[in-house]
């Protein structure tokens, strides 16, 4: 009985993965807005997106030093 329940739950999740993840992210953002305010939440989201972008570039290039060479001007090296 419990095994069937978990299999059904996994099937529902795999069929509606985007909806479930989107609802969860929306819930977390809503909680953040309520507890810390809109501007702080937007700042957290901006840094999260920046980290995601840098991480994805790192994955593509494979070398963090190359990424920093492209992003930072010569006086910061």
Secondary structure, DSSP 8 states (H G I E B T S, - for coil): -HHHHHHHHHHHHHHTHHHHHHHHHHHHHHHHHHHH-HHHHHHHHHHHHHHHHHHHHHHHHS-HHHHHHHHS-GGG-
